[in-house]
Amino acid sequence: MKAALIPLVVLILSLPSIGDDSLPNLVVFLSDDMGRAESSVYGSTEVRTPAMDMLAEKGMVFDDAYVASPSCCPNRFSLLTGLMPARHGAHANHSQVKEGTEFLFPLLKAKGYTVASFGKVAHGRRDFPGLDFNAPRPTGMSENVDAWFEEAKPEGPVCLLVGDRRPHVVWSKESTYDPLEISLPDYLVDTLETREHWARYLTDITGMDAEMGLVYEIAQQRFGGDFLFMFTSDHGGQWPRGKWNLYETGTRIPLIVSWTGRIAEGQRTDAIVSWVDLVPTLLDVAGTEAPDDIDGVSFLPVLEGKSDRHRSKIFTTHTGDGVMNIFPIRSVRVGKYKYIHNLRPDAYFTNHSDRLRKEWAGAYWDSWDDAAKSDPMAAALIRSYYTRDEFELFDLDADPMEYDNLARNPEYIDVMRELQAELAEWADAQGDTLLPHRDPYLVTEPIPDLRN
């Protein structure tokens, strides 16, 4: 009898247990519309982000992390599914995934994790499969997290997801930065109104950073030393060349990960990763494999120092956002070269900031129009915003801000053809129709006023 029981005991002991305390706790903190350059970790000498600094000292900073798409809805669905937008179906902002699309967090729940969401994780702060708890209020998340621990008293491993709405517009009315003292990126027209808006944008970044610091302290108190902490942003800020654009200021985002005892402190990596890789990595940390048929791949070997490479190429996509932005774009980066295909160069590029022009969101655009009447540089910046060449090619090593379009240079025709073929093959494999989500605004007609 005893001999017969031995195989059964071995089998039971080998099965993953619900509420397994040996599994690490997971914390993911998301910023909303934060540009990568607007933090001290990524080179700013003006923006105060002490929590990011602390996290960078404790873990690994990724210098080449990218979103799947530079708008909230498609990119956050890519986070939740591990799929690029053409595959999950929510390609345009404020759209829905295809029926039958599978989400990844149920795999963590099946492993025994309690999955709790606070603030904005999914677009619209909605529930999503795999959640045990959702507190959608986008402010005071740390207070809600602390209260939830007191009331729920979760047993076993926890996956904590916290999404701050900052620095999404509308920006704070009170600024902690002096508009006259700060520096502006050179792709912005330097007016007092621009400076006032930029100062409030930076204020929200510092406020978001402070909230992340509070959540990190709660994680330390509740989990002790064994927790992975991940910080990232869903895309660049709502500024020209940022959100809704496939330039680096729109798609290349901050990503910092710490895990005491497993990730060496103070590390930086140029391994290329995508937002579709984030949750597959969490699954790998939890000892669970992601589905084979998704686009995301775990980069745990990079975190553990076993590899310094992840992706050899990165694809990003944008289709549009309601009536404000109707301008489909696709891009691929391989090595130092990045190729962008503006699929409707016969149309205006527009978005909420220049069309709605709300106070502390896009009202600075009126000052740009005034400046353009007498300043040729301001007029050129505005013109380059509204209209784009069909093909754009950049050497990111020589031209990190992507100002020199090499697609116009015949010396780069072979590079162009290679990247065009890469992008076309990938789009076909994705089932991407390459179409706008509605009829665009043609440059042969006056640019529309959508404020009414």
C-alpha positions in Angstrom: 0.0 0.0 0.0 2.8 2.4 1.0 4.7 1.6 -2.2 1.5 2.2 -4.3 1.0 5.7 -2.7 4.5 6.9 -3.6 3.8 7.7 -7.3 0.6 9.5 -6.3 2.4 11.7 -3.7 5.1 12.5 -6.2 2.5 13.5 -8.8 0.7 15.8 -6.3 3.9 17.4 -5.2 4.8 18.1 -8.8 1.6 20.0 -9.6 1.5 23.8 -9.4 -0.4 24.8 -6.3 -3.0 27.4 -6.1 -1.7 30.3 -3.9 1.9 29.1 -4.2 3.8 31.4 -1.9 7.1 30.5 -3.7 6.0 32.4 -6.8 7.1 36.1 -6.9 4.7 38.9 -6.6 4.3 41.1 -9.6 3.7 44.9 -9.8 3.2 46.8 -13.1 2.9 50.5 -13.0 1.8 52.3 -16.2 2.0 55.9 -17.1 -0.4 57.4 -19.6 1.1 59.5 -22.5 4.6 60.0 -21.1 7.5 60.7 -23.5 10.6 58.7 -22.9 12.9 61.8 -22.9 10.9 63.5 -20.2 12.7 61.7 -17.2 16.0 62.0 -15.5 16.7 58.3 -16.2 16.6 59.0 -20.0 18.7 62.1 -20.0 16.5 65.1 -18.8 18.3 67.5 -16.6 15.1 69.3 -15.7 12.3 66.8 -15.0 12.2 65.5 -11.4 11.5 61.8 -11.4 13.1 60.4 -8.2 11.0 57.2 -8.2 12.3 56.3 -11.6 15.8 57.1 -10.5 15.4 54.7 -7.5 13.9 52.0 -9.7 16.8 52.4 -12.2 19.3 52.0 -9.4 17.7 48.8 -8.2 17.1 47.2 -11.6 17.5 47.3 -15.4 16.7 50.2 -17.7 15.7 49.4 -21.3 16.9 51.9 -23.9 15.1 50.4 -26.8 11.6 49.6 -25.6 8.7 50.2 -28.0 5.0 50.2 -28.0 2.9 48.2 -30.5 0.9 51.4 -31.4 1.1 55.0 -30.2 -2.5 55.3 -29.0 -4.1 54.0 -25.8 -6.7 51.5 -27.0 -4.7 49.4 -29.5 -1.6 49.4 -27.4 -3.2 48.5 -24.2 -5.1 45.6 -25.9 -1.7 44.5 -27.2 -0.5 44.5 -23.6 -3.4 42.4 -22.5 -3.3 39.9 -25.4 0.3 39.8 -26.6 -1.0 40.5 -30.1 -0.3 43.3 -32.5 -3.3 45.5 -33.3 -4.1 44.0 -36.7 -4.4 40.6 -35.0 -6.5 41.6 -32.0 -8.6 43.8 -34.1 -8.7 47.1 -32.2 -6.5 48.9 -34.6 -8.1 52.3 -34.3 -8.4 54.0 -31.0 -11.7 53.6 -29.1 -12.4 50.3 -30.9 -12.9 46.7 -29.7 -11.0 43.5 -30.2 -12.2 40.8 -32.5 -14.7 38.3 -31.1 -12.9 35.3 -29.6 -9.6 37.2 -28.9 -7.9 35.5 -25.9 -6.4 37.5 -23.1 -3.3 36.6 -21.1 -4.0 37.4 -17.5 -6.3 34.3 -17.0 -3.1 32.3 -17.3 -1.7 34.0 -14.2 -5.0 33.5 -12.4 -4.9 29.8 -13.2 -1.4 29.7 -11.7 -2.8 30.9 -8.4 -2.3 34.7 -8.7 -4.7 37.2 -7.4 -4.9 39.8 -10.2 -6.0 43.3 -9.1 -6.2 46.5 -11.3 -6.2 50.1 -10.1 -6.7 53.2 -12.3 -6.2 52.9 -16.0 -4.8 49.6 -17.2 -7.2 48.6 -19.9 -8.4 51.4 -22.2 -11.4 53.0 -20.6 -10.4 51.5 -17.2 -12.7 48.6 -18.0 -12.6 45.1 -16.6 -10.8 42.5 -18.6 -10.5 38.7 -18.4 -8.4 37.3 -15.5 -9.2 40.1 -13.1 -10.1 39.4 -9.5 -10.6 43.1 -8.6 -10.8 46.4 -10.5 -10.8 49.9 -9.0 -11.1 52.1 -12.1 -10.8 55.5 -10.3 -7.7 57.1 -12.0 -6.5 59.1 -9.0 -5.3 58.1 -5.5 -4.4 54.6 -6.6 -1.9 54.1 -3.8 -4.6 54.7 -1.2 -6.9 52.3 -3.0 -4.2 49.7 -3.2 -3.5 49.9 0.5 -7.2 49.7 1.4 -7.6 46.7 -0.9 -4.9 44.8 0.9 -6.5 45.5 4.2 -9.9 44.4 3.1 -9.1 41.5 0.7 -6.1 40.1 2.6 -5.0 38.1 -0.5 -3.3 34.8 0.0 -0.6 33.5 -2.3 1.1 35.5 -5.1 -0.4 38.8 -6.2 -0.2 40.5 -9.6 -0.8 44.2 -9.0 -1.6 46.5 -12.0 -1.6 50.2 -11.4 -2.3 52.8 -14.2 -1.9 56.5 -13.5 -3.8 58.8 -15.9 -0.9 61.3 -15.9 0.4 63.0 -17.9 -2.6 62.4 -20.2 -4.4 65.7 -21.0 -5.9 67.7 -19.5 -2.7 68.7 -17.7 -2.7 70.1 -14.2 -3.8 73.7 -13.8 -1.1 74.4 -11.2 2.5 74.0 -12.3 5.6 73.2 -10.2 7.9 74.2 -13.1 8.7 77.7 -14.2 7.6 78.1 -17.8 10.3 80.7 -18.5 13.1 78.5 -17.1 12.4 75.1 -18.7 13.8 74.0 -22.1 11.5 73.0 -25.0 12.2 70.2 -27.6 13.2 71.8 -30.9 10.1 70.3 -32.6 7.9 72.7 -30.7 7.3 76.4 -31.6 8.7 78.4 -28.7 5.8 80.6 -27.4 4.7 81.5 -23.9 1.6 79.4 -24.3 3.7 76.4 -25.4 5.9 76.8 -22.4 3.0 77.1 -20.0 1.5 73.8 -21.4 4.9 72.1 -21.3 5.4 73.1 -17.7 2.1 71.5 -16.7 2.9 68.4 -18.7 6.1 68.0 -16.7 4.3 68.7 -13.5 2.0 65.7 -14.2 5.0 63.5 -14.9 6.5 64.4 -11.5 3.2 63.8 -9.9 2.8 60.4 -11.5 6.4 59.6 -10.5 5.5 60.4 -6.8 2.5 58.1 -7.0 4.7 55.3 -8.3 7.0 55.8 -5.4 4.1 55.3 -3.0 3.0 52.1 -4.7 6.6 50.8 -4.6 6.7 51.5 -0.8 3.4 49.6 -0.4 4.8 46.6 -2.4 7.9 46.6 0.0 5.6 46.6 3.0 3.3 43.9 1.7 5.6 41.6 -0.1 8.9 42.1 1.6 11.8 41.5 -0.8 10.3 39.1 -3.3 8.5 41.1 -6.0 9.2 42.2 -9.5 8.4 45.8 -10.2 7.9 47.1 -13.8 7.4 50.7 -14.9 6.5 51.8 -18.5 4.4 54.2 -20.4 1.8 53.4 -23.1 3.3 55.8 -25.7 4.7 59.4 -26.1 2.9 62.5 -24.9 0.2 64.4 -26.7 2.5 66.6 -28.6 3.6 66.9 -32.3 5.7 63.9 -33.2 4.5 62.1 -30.0 1.2 60.3 -29.5 -0.4 59.1 -32.8 3.0 59.3 -34.6 5.5 56.5 -35.4 8.5 58.7 -34.8 10.7 57.7 -31.9 9.1 60.4 -29.7 5.8 58.5 -30.1 6.7 54.9 -30.0 10.0 54.5 -28.0 9.0 54.5 -24.4 10.6 54.2 -20.9 10.8 50.7 -19.4 12.5 49.9 -16.1 12.3 46.6 -14.2 13.6 45.7 -10.8 13.6 42.3 -9.0 15.8 42.0 -5.9 18.2 39.1 -6.2 17.2 38.2 -9.7 18.0 41.4 -11.7 21.4 42.9 -11.2 21.2 46.5 -9.9 22.1 49.5 -12.0 22.0 47.8 -15.4 21.1 49.3 -18.8 20.4 47.3 -22.0 19.8 48.0 -25.6 17.9 44.8 -26.2 14.9 45.7 -28.3 11.5 44.8 -26.7 7.9 45.5 -27.5 4.8 46.0 -25.3 3.5 42.7 -26.6 6.4 41.1 -24.8 5.6 42.5 -21.3 2.9 40.0 -20.1 4.6 37.0 -21.7 7.6 38.0 -19.6 5.5 38.1 -16.5 4.1 34.6 -17.3 7.6 33.3 -17.7 8.6 34.8 -14.3 5.5 32.9 -12.9 6.6 29.7 -14.5 3.8 29.7 -17.1 4.3 29.6 -20.8 2.6 32.1 -23.1 0.6 30.7 -26.1 2.8 29.9 -29.1 0.6 31.8 -31.6 0.9 35.3 -30.1 3.3 38.0 -31.2 4.8 38.6 -27.7 8.0 36.7 -26.5 9.4 36.7 -23.0 12.6 38.7 -22.4 13.3 37.1 -19.0 16.7 36.0 -20.3 17.6 39.7 -20.7 16.4 40.5 -17.2 18.5 37.7 -15.7 21.6 38.7 -17.6 21.6 35.5 -19.7 21.2 37.4 -23.0 21.8 41.0 -24.2 19.5 40.7 -27.3 15.8 40.1 -27.8 14.3 41.3 -31.0 16.2 41.9 -34.2 13.5 44.1 -35.7 10.6 46.1 -34.3 7.2 46.9 -36.0 4.8 49.6 -35.0 1.4 50.6 -36.4 -1.1 53.4 -36.2 -4.5 53.6 -37.9 -6.4 56.5 -36.4 -8.6 57.9 -33.7 -12.3 58.6 -34.4 -12.8 61.7 -36.5 -9.8 63.5 -35.1 -7.0 61.4 -36.5 -7.4 59.5 -39.8 -3.9 58.8 -41.0 -2.7 55.1 -41.2 1.1 54.6 -40.7 3.3 51.5 -40.5 7.0 51.3 -39.6 9.8 48.8 -39.2 13.2 49.3 -37.5 16.1 47.0 -38.3 19.4 47.9 -36.7 20.1 51.6 -37.0 17.6 52.1 -39.9 13.9 52.9 -39.5 11.4 53.0 -42.3 8.0 54.6 -42.1 5.3 54.2 -44.6 2.6 56.9 -44.5 -0.2 55.1 -46.3 -2.3 58.2 -47.1 0.2 61.0 -47.9 -2.7 62.6 -49.8 -4.4 63.4 -46.5 -3.8 65.7 -43.6 -2.3 64.4 -40.4 -4.3 65.8 -37.5 -5.3 64.8 -33.9 -7.1 66.1 -30.9 -4.5 68.7 -29.8 -4.6 70.7 -33.0 -8.3 70.1 -33.8 -9.9 70.7 -30.3 -7.3 73.1 -28.8 -8.5 72.8 -25.2 -7.0 74.7 -22.3 -4.0 72.8 -20.9 -4.4 70.3 -23.8 -3.9 71.9 -27.2 -4.7 75.6 -26.8 -1.1 76.5 -27.5 -1.8 75.8 -31.2 -3.4 79.2 -31.6 -0.1 80.8 -30.6 1.7 78.7 -33.2 -0.6 79.9 -36.0 0.1 83.5 -34.9 3.8 82.9 -34.9 3.7 81.3 -38.3 2.5 84.5 -39.9 5.9 86.1 -39.4 8.3 83.3 -38.5 9.2 80.9 -41.5 10.6 78.3 -39.0 7.2 78.1 -37.2 5.4 77.9 -40.5 7.7 75.0 -41.6 7.2 73.1 -38.3 3.4 73.4 -38.8 3.6 72.3 -42.4 5.7 69.3 -41.6 3.2 68.3 -38.9 0.1 68.4 -41.2 1.7 66.8 -44.3 4.1 63.9 -44.7 6.1 62.2 -47.4 4.8 58.7 -48.3 8.1 57.1 -47.5 10.5 58.1 -44.7 13.9 56.5 -43.9 16.1 57.5 -41.0 19.5 56.5 -39.6 18.8 56.5 -35.9 22.5 56.6 -35.0 23.3 59.7 -37.0 19.8 61.3 -36.8 18.0 60.2 -33.5 15.3 62.9 -33.9 14.5 61.7 -37.4 14.8 65.0 -39.2 16.8 63.9 -42.3 14.6 61.8 -44.5 17.0 59.5 -46.4 14.2 58.1 -48.6 14.8 61.1 -50.8 18.5 60.1 -51.2 19.1 57.6 -54.1 22.2 56.3 -52.2 19.8 54.5 -49.8 17.6 52.8 -52.4 18.8 49.3 -51.4 18.1 49.9 -47.7 14.7 51.3 -48.7 13.8 48.2 -50.8 15.0 45.8 -48.1 12.9 47.5 -45.4 9.9 47.9 -47.7 10.0 44.2 -48.3 10.3 43.4 -44.6 7.3 45.6 -43.7 5.1 44.3 -46.6 5.8 40.7 -45.7 5.0 41.3 -42.0 1.8 43.2 -42.8 0.6 40.4 -45.0 1.4 37.8 -42.2 -0.5 40.0 -39.7 -3.6 40.2 -42.0 -3.2 43.9 -42.0 -5.5 45.6 -44.6 -3.3 48.8 -44.5 -6.6 50.9 -44.7 -7.7 53.9 -42.8 -10.7 53.3 -40.4 -12.7 56.0 -42.3 -12.2 58.4 -45.1 -9.3 60.8 -44.4 -9.2 64.5 -44.8 -7.6 65.2 -48.2 -5.0 67.9 -48.6 -6.9 69.1 -51.7 -9.6 70.4 -49.4 -9.4 72.9 -46.5 -8.3 71.3 -43.2 -11.6 70.7 -41.2 -12.6 72.6 -38.1 -13.9 69.9 -35.8 -14.5 72.0 -32.7 -18.2 72.3 -33.2 
